[in-house]
Amino acid sequence: MNQRRLAYIIVSMVTVAVISTLMLNNMFDEVPKNHKILIIISATLFSGLFARGLFPADHPDEIDSKHTDNKKNGN
């Protein structure tokens, strides 16, 4: 996996984990602790899958260079 893509995915997962932890601890005191942990883990994994789908696998510059190379070769 591309290192740049992996960095974006990890950053988004950490951000979701921290924000969901803060929200659950400050706003939702009535939720049991084991449910909070399951919610945080689920939200973190879902954000990682979602970010993996959103961020492109190839760098945009690489895509453009491949496309222009085909035009130069007459394809």
DSSP file (Angstrom, degrees, kcal/mol; ACC not computed):
  #  RESIDUE AA STRUCTURE BP1 BP2  ACC     N-H-->O    O-->H-N    N-H-->O    O-->H-N    TCO  KAPPA ALPHA  PHI   PSI    X-CA   Y-CA   Z-CA
    1    1 A M              0   0    0      0, 0.0     2,-0.1     0, 0.0    56,-0.0   0.000 360.0 360.0 360.0 144.1    0.0    0.0    0.0
    2    2 A N     >  -     0   0    0     55,-0.2     4,-2.5     1,-0.1     5,-0.2  -0.359 360.0-136.7 -62.1 135.0    1.2    3.5   -0.8
    3    3 A Q  H  > S+     0   0    0      1,-0.2     4,-2.0     2,-0.2    -1,-0.1   0.864 103.7  51.6 -63.9 -36.9    2.8    5.2    2.2
    4    4 A R  H  > S+     0   0    0      2,-0.2     4,-1.8     1,-0.2    -1,-0.2   0.919 111.4  46.8 -67.1 -43.1    1.1    8.5    1.6
    5    5 A R  H  > S+     0   0    0      1,-0.2     4,-2.1     2,-0.2    -2,-0.2   0.910 111.5  51.5 -64.3 -43.2   -2.3    6.8    1.4
    6    6 A L  H  X S+     0   0    0     -4,-2.5     4,-2.5     1,-0.2    -1,-0.2   0.869 106.6  54.5 -62.4 -37.2   -1.6    4.8    4.6
    7    7 A A  H  X S+     0   0    0     -4,-2.0     4,-2.3     2,-0.2    -1,-0.2   0.916 108.7  47.9 -64.2 -42.9   -0.7    8.0    6.4
    8    8 A Y  H  X S+     0   0    0     -4,-1.8     4,-2.2     2,-0.2    -2,-0.2   0.899 112.2  49.9 -63.9 -39.9   -4.0    9.6    5.5
    9    9 A I  H  X S+     0   0    0     -4,-2.1     4,-2.2     2,-0.2    -2,-0.2   0.927 112.2  46.4 -65.5 -44.9   -5.9    6.5    6.6
   10   10 A I  H  X S+     0   0    0     -4,-2.5     4,-2.6     1,-0.2     5,-0.2   0.904 111.5  51.7 -65.5 -41.4   -4.1    6.3   10.0
   11   11 A V  H  X S+     0   0    0     -4,-2.3     4,-2.3     1,-0.2    -1,-0.2   0.910 111.1  47.5 -62.5 -41.9   -4.6   10.0   10.6
   12   12 A S  H  X S+     0   0    0     -4,-2.2     4,-2.3     2,-0.2    -1,-0.2   0.894 112.3  49.9 -67.2 -38.0   -8.3    9.8   10.0
   13   13 A M  H  X S+     0   0    0     -4,-2.2     4,-2.3     2,-0.2    -2,-0.2   0.916 112.0  46.9 -66.6 -42.6   -8.7    6.7   12.2
   14   14 A V  H  X S+     0   0    0     -4,-2.6     4,-2.5     2,-0.2     5,-0.2   0.904 111.6  52.0 -64.8 -41.0   -6.8    8.3   15.1
   15   15 A T  H  X S+     0   0    0     -4,-2.3     4,-2.5    -5,-0.2     5,-0.2   0.927 111.2  46.4 -61.5 -45.7   -8.9   11.5   14.7
   16   16 A V  H  X S+     0   0    0     -4,-2.3     4,-2.6     1,-0.2     5,-0.2   0.902 112.2  51.4 -63.9 -41.2  -12.1    9.5   14.8
   17   17 A A  H  X S+     0   0    0     -4,-2.3     4,-2.0     2,-0.2    -2,-0.2   0.921 113.0  44.4 -62.9 -44.4  -11.0    7.5   17.8
   18   18 A V  H  X S+     0   0    0     -4,-2.5     4,-2.4     2,-0.2    -2,-0.2   0.934 116.2  45.5 -67.5 -46.2  -10.0   10.6   19.8
   19   19 A I  H  X S+     0   0    0     -4,-2.5     4,-2.6    -5,-0.2     5,-0.2   0.909 113.6  48.9 -66.5 -41.4  -13.1   12.6   19.0
   20   20 A S  H  X S+     0   0    0     -4,-2.6     4,-2.6    -5,-0.2     5,-0.2   0.880 110.9  51.3 -67.0 -35.5  -15.4    9.7   19.6
   21   21 A T  H  X S+     0   0    0     -4,-2.0     4,-2.1    -5,-0.2     5,-0.2   0.933 112.3  46.0 -63.8 -45.6  -13.7    9.0   23.0
   22   22 A L  H  X S+     0   0    0     -4,-2.4     4,-2.1     2,-0.2     5,-0.3   0.919 114.6  47.4 -63.4 -43.6  -14.1   12.6   24.0
   23   23 A M  H  X>S+     0   0    0     -4,-2.6     4,-2.6     1,-0.2     5,-0.7   0.931 113.5  46.8 -64.8 -45.7  -17.7   12.8   22.9
   24   24 A L  H  X5S+     0   0    0     -4,-2.6     4,-0.7     1,-0.2     7,-0.2   0.875 115.7  45.2 -66.4 -36.2  -18.7    9.5   24.6
   25   25 A N  H  <5S+     0   0    0     -4,-2.1    -1,-0.2    -5,-0.2    -2,-0.2   0.847 122.3  35.0 -76.1 -33.4  -17.0   10.4   27.9
   26   26 A N  H  <5S+     0   0    0     -4,-2.1     3,-0.2    -5,-0.2    -2,-0.2   0.837 129.4  26.0 -90.9 -34.6  -18.3   14.0   28.1
   27   27 A M  H  <5S+     0   0    0     -4,-2.6     2,-0.5    -5,-0.3    -3,-0.2   0.740 118.2  48.8-104.3 -26.9  -21.8   13.8   26.6
   28   28 A F    ><< +     0   0    0     -5,-0.7     3,-0.8    -4,-0.7    -1,-0.2  -0.646  52.6 152.0-122.5  74.3  -23.0   10.2   27.2
   29   29 A D  T 3   +     0   0    0     -2,-0.5    -1,-0.2     1,-0.2     4,-0.1   0.746  69.6  64.9 -73.4 -23.8  -22.4    9.2   30.8
   30   30 A E  T 3  S+     0   0    0     -3,-0.2    -1,-0.2     2,-0.1    -2,-0.1   0.620  78.8  97.2 -79.0 -11.3  -25.3    6.8   30.8
   31   31 A V  S <  S-     0   0    0     -3,-0.8     5,-0.1    -7,-0.2    -3,-0.0  -0.631  84.1-112.2 -78.0 130.6  -23.7    4.5   28.2
   32   32 A P     >  -     0   0    0      0, 0.0     4,-2.0     0, 0.0     3,-0.4  -0.245  22.6-116.8 -62.5 152.7  -21.9    1.5   29.8
   33   33 A K  H  > S+     0   0    0      1,-0.2     4,-2.1     2,-0.2     5,-0.2   0.873 112.9  52.5 -60.9 -41.5  -18.1    1.4   29.5
   34   34 A N  H  > S+     0   0    0      1,-0.2     4,-1.8     2,-0.2    -1,-0.2   0.839 109.6  50.3 -68.0 -30.0  -18.0   -1.8   27.5
   35   35 A H  H  > S+     0   0    0     -3,-0.4     4,-2.5     2,-0.2    -1,-0.2   0.875 107.5  54.0 -71.0 -37.3  -20.5   -0.3   25.0
   36   36 A K  H  X S+     0   0    0     -4,-2.0     4,-2.5     2,-0.2    -2,-0.2   0.917 107.9  50.0 -60.5 -43.0  -18.4    2.8   24.7
   37   37 A I  H  X S+     0   0    0     -4,-2.1     4,-2.5     1,-0.2     5,-0.2   0.920 111.2  48.3 -63.4 -43.5  -15.4    0.7   23.8
   38   38 A L  H  X S+     0   0    0     -4,-1.8     4,-2.4     1,-0.2    -1,-0.2   0.888 111.7  50.2 -63.8 -39.0  -17.3   -1.2   21.1
   39   39 A I  H  X S+     0   0    0     -4,-2.5     4,-2.6     2,-0.2     5,-0.2   0.919 111.6  48.1 -64.9 -43.5  -18.6    2.0   19.7
   40   40 A I  H  X S+     0   0    0     -4,-2.5     4,-2.2     2,-0.2    -2,-0.2   0.921 113.6  46.4 -64.4 -44.8  -15.1    3.5   19.5
   41   41 A I  H  X S+     0   0    0     -4,-2.5     4,-2.5     2,-0.2     5,-0.2   0.921 114.3  47.9 -64.2 -43.7  -13.6    0.5   17.9
   42   42 A S  H  X S+     0   0    0     -4,-2.4     4,-2.5    -5,-0.2    -2,-0.2   0.922 112.7  48.0 -63.9 -44.2  -16.4    0.2   15.4
   43   43 A A  H  X S+     0   0    0     -4,-2.6     4,-2.2     2,-0.2    -1,-0.2   0.892 112.3  49.9 -64.0 -39.3  -16.2    3.9   14.5
   44   44 A T  H  X S+     0   0    0     -4,-2.2     4,-1.8    -5,-0.2    -2,-0.2   0.931 113.3  44.6 -65.6 -46.4  -12.4    3.7   14.1
   45   45 A L  H  X S+     0   0    0     -4,-2.5     4,-2.2     1,-0.2    -2,-0.2   0.901 113.3  51.0 -66.0 -40.3  -12.5    0.7   11.8
   46   46 A F  H  X S+     0   0    0     -4,-2.5     4,-2.6    -5,-0.2    -1,-0.2   0.905 109.2  50.6 -63.8 -41.0  -15.4    2.1    9.7
   47   47 A S  H  X S+     0   0    0     -4,-2.2     4,-2.6     1,-0.2    -1,-0.2   0.861 109.2  52.4 -65.9 -33.8  -13.5    5.4    9.3
   48   48 A G  H  X S+     0   0    0     -4,-1.8     4,-2.1     2,-0.2    -2,-0.2   0.916 111.9  44.7 -66.2 -43.2  -10.5    3.4    8.1
   49   49 A L  H  X S+     0   0    0     -4,-2.2     4,-1.5     2,-0.2    -2,-0.2   0.902 114.7  49.1 -66.0 -40.5  -12.5    1.5    5.5
   50   50 A F  H  X S+     0   0    0     -4,-2.6     4,-1.7     1,-0.2    -2,-0.2   0.913 112.0  47.8 -65.3 -43.3  -14.2    4.6    4.4
   51   51 A A  H  X S+     0   0    0     -4,-2.6     4,-2.6     1,-0.2    -1,-0.2   0.866 107.1  57.5 -66.0 -36.2  -10.9    6.5    4.1
   52   52 A R  H  < S+     0   0    0     -4,-2.1    -1,-0.2     1,-0.2    -2,-0.2   0.871 110.0  44.7 -62.3 -36.1   -9.4    3.6    2.2
   53   53 A G  H  < S+     0   0    0     -4,-1.5    -1,-0.2     1,-0.1    -2,-0.2   0.815 115.0  48.1 -76.0 -30.4  -12.1    3.9   -0.4
   54   54 A L  H  < S+     0   0    0     -4,-1.7    -2,-0.2    -5,-0.1    -3,-0.2   0.899  97.3  71.7 -79.2 -41.4  -11.9    7.7   -0.6
   55   55 A F  S  < S-     0   0    0     -4,-2.6   -50,-0.0    -5,-0.1   -46,-0.0  -0.619  90.2-115.1 -81.6 131.5   -8.2    8.2   -1.0
   56   56 A P        -     0   0    0      0, 0.0    -1,-0.1     0, 0.0    -2,-0.1  -0.248   8.6-136.9 -67.3 150.8   -6.9    7.1   -4.5
   57   57 A A  S    S+     0   0    0     -4,-0.1     2,-0.3     2,-0.1   -55,-0.2   0.853  89.2  51.4 -74.8 -35.3   -4.5    4.2   -4.8
   58   58 A D  S    S-     0   0    0    -53,-0.0     5,-0.0   -56,-0.0     0, 0.0  -0.767  94.0-108.2-103.0 149.5   -2.3    6.0   -7.3
   59   59 A H    >>  -     0   0    0     -2,-0.3     4,-1.7     1,-0.1     3,-0.7  -0.532  30.0-123.0 -69.7 139.2   -0.9    9.5   -7.0
   60   60 A P  H 3> S+     0   0    0      0, 0.0     4,-2.0     0, 0.0     5,-0.2   0.831 111.2  55.6 -56.9 -33.7   -2.7   11.9   -9.3
   61   61 A D  H 3> S+     0   0    0      1,-0.2     4,-2.1     2,-0.2     5,-0.2   0.882 106.4  50.8 -65.7 -37.0    0.6   12.9  -11.0
   62   62 A E  H <> S+     0   0    0     -3,-0.7     4,-1.9     2,-0.2    -1,-0.2   0.873 108.5  51.8 -68.1 -36.6    1.3    9.3  -11.8
   63   63 A I  H  X S+     0   0    0     -4,-1.7     4,-1.9     2,-0.2    -2,-0.2   0.926 110.9  47.6 -65.3 -44.7   -2.2    8.8  -13.4
   64   64 A D  H  X S+     0   0    0     -4,-2.0     4,-2.4     1,-0.2     5,-0.2   0.895 110.6  51.3 -64.2 -40.6   -1.7   11.9  -15.6
   65   65 A S  H  X S+     0   0    0     -4,-2.1     4,-1.9     1,-0.2    -1,-0.2   0.876 109.8  49.8 -67.7 -35.4    1.8   10.8  -16.8
   66   66 A K  H  X S+     0   0    0     -4,-1.9     4,-1.5     2,-0.2    -1,-0.2   0.900 111.7  49.4 -66.3 -39.3    0.5    7.3  -17.7
   67   67 A H  H  X S+     0   0    0     -4,-1.9     4,-1.2     1,-0.2    -2,-0.2   0.902 112.7  45.5 -67.9 -41.4   -2.4    8.9  -19.7
   68   68 A T  H  X S+     0   0    0     -4,-2.4     4,-1.9     1,-0.2    -1,-0.2   0.814 107.1  59.5 -73.5 -29.2   -0.1   11.2  -21.6
   69   69 A D  H  X S+     0   0    0     -4,-1.9     4,-1.6     1,-0.2    -1,-0.2   0.885 103.6  51.7 -64.7 -37.8    2.4    8.5  -22.3
   70   70 A N  H  <>S+     0   0    0     -4,-1.5     5,-2.6     1,-0.2     4,-0.4   0.869 108.6  51.2 -66.0 -36.7   -0.3    6.5  -24.1
   71   71 A K  H ><5S+     0   0    0     -4,-1.2     3,-0.9     4,-0.2    -1,-0.2   0.883 108.3  51.8 -67.5 -37.8   -1.1    9.5  -26.2
   72   72 A K  H 3<5S+     0   0    0     -4,-1.9    -1,-0.2     1,-0.2    -2,-0.2   0.847 107.7  52.3 -67.3 -33.0    2.5   10.0  -27.2
   73   73 A N  T 3<5S-     0   0    0     -4,-1.6    -1,-0.2    -5,-0.1    -2,-0.2   0.499 120.6-107.5 -81.9  -3.6    2.8    6.4  -28.3
   74   74 A G  T < 5       0   0    0     -3,-0.9    -3,-0.2    -4,-0.4    -2,-0.1   0.612 360.0 360.0  89.3  12.5   -0.2    6.7  -30.5
   75   75 A N      <       0   0    0     -5,-2.6    -4,-0.2    -6,-0.2    -5,-0.1   0.428 360.0 360.0 -91.6 360.0   -2.6    4.7  -28.4
